[in-house]
Amino acid sequence: MEIVRFLVVAIGLASALLRPLAGEAAELGVRIDLSEQIMTVEVDGIPAYTWPVSTARRGYRTPIGRFRPIRLERVWYSRKYDNAPMPHSIFFHGGYAIHGTTEIRSLGRPVSHGCVRLHPDNARVLFGLVRDYGAGSTIIAISQ
């Protein structure tokens, strides 16, 4: 089953990479389900990755809607929250970002101040994909 999934992802990624050569734009979709605390990354509509995330805990909010990345920062520290490390930050709405976290045991539960936290390895992969596809070809969709 794992080999089949790998082949589907590989074919989807290869197809997406070849589309620009054929004059078609490749799209990167980042879907975040707040109720499930799950992120799904899609390349041209084909699911490539599914990762646990942590979003806003009670008293805070993670914005809902469709966004495009507005800024990428490989190394960033929160000015608001005690200089907390935010590696591989993808800012999408004001100060809200998708970024790596050192609190990996909390992934899958809402514990953040509003940002979307990912395992650092997954944040690195996503950061590279967004950088490669570009902000104009990336949609971040956050739903309840």
C-alpha positions, -999 to +999 in steps of 0.1 A: +000+000+000+029+024+008+044+017-026+012+025-043+009+058-024+045+067-032+038+060-069+007+082-069+025+110-052+056+106-075+034+107-107+015+137-094+047+156-086+062+147-119+031+158-137+031+191-118+067+197-125+062+191-163+031+213-166+051+246-166+070+232-196+037+226-214+026+261-206+003+252-177+007+265-142+012+239-114-007+246-082+002+238-046-027+235-022-023+236+016-055+226+033-058+229+071-087+214+090-090+230+124-114+205+138-091+176+129-058+194+134-046+180+101-028+196+071-030+181+036-007+193+009-019+187-026+000+191-059-024+199-087-052+184-066-033+152-058-027+146-021+010+144-015+014+148+023-008+147+054+006+160+086-007+168+122-007+204+131-014+225+161-035+256+157-051+282+181-060+271+216-090+284+235-089+322+237-070+326+205-079+322+168-064+308+136-079+328+107-103+308+085-104+314+047-083+312+016-049+329+016-017+332-004+017+333+012+029+368+017+063+362+031+088+334+036+114+334+064+137+305+068+148+317+102+124+338+123+117+345+160+084+357+175+087+393+186+054+389+204+059+356+223+093+356+241+114+353+210+101+318+203+117+301+173+095+299+142+117+280+116+106+278+080+078+304+085+053+309+057+034+341+066-001+342+051-022+368+070-006+396+090+015+380+117+000+345+112+023+319+098+027+282+092+060+272+108+080+245+125+078+240+163+100+224+190+068+213+208+063+183+186+045+163+214+016+188+211+010+183+174-025+172+167-040+194+195-049+231+195-022+248+216-009+278+196-016+315+198-030+313+163-002+302+140-002+268+124+026+247+139+042+218+121+070+192+128+102+210+118+110+184+091+075+189+076+078+227+078+111+224+059+095+204+032+065+227+029+087+258+029+107+243+000+075+235-020+061+270-015+094+286-025+095+264-056+059+268-067+057+305-057+031+325-038+010+330-069+006+293-074+000+284-037-034+285-019-036+281+018-072+271+027-081+269+064-115+255+074-133+248+106 
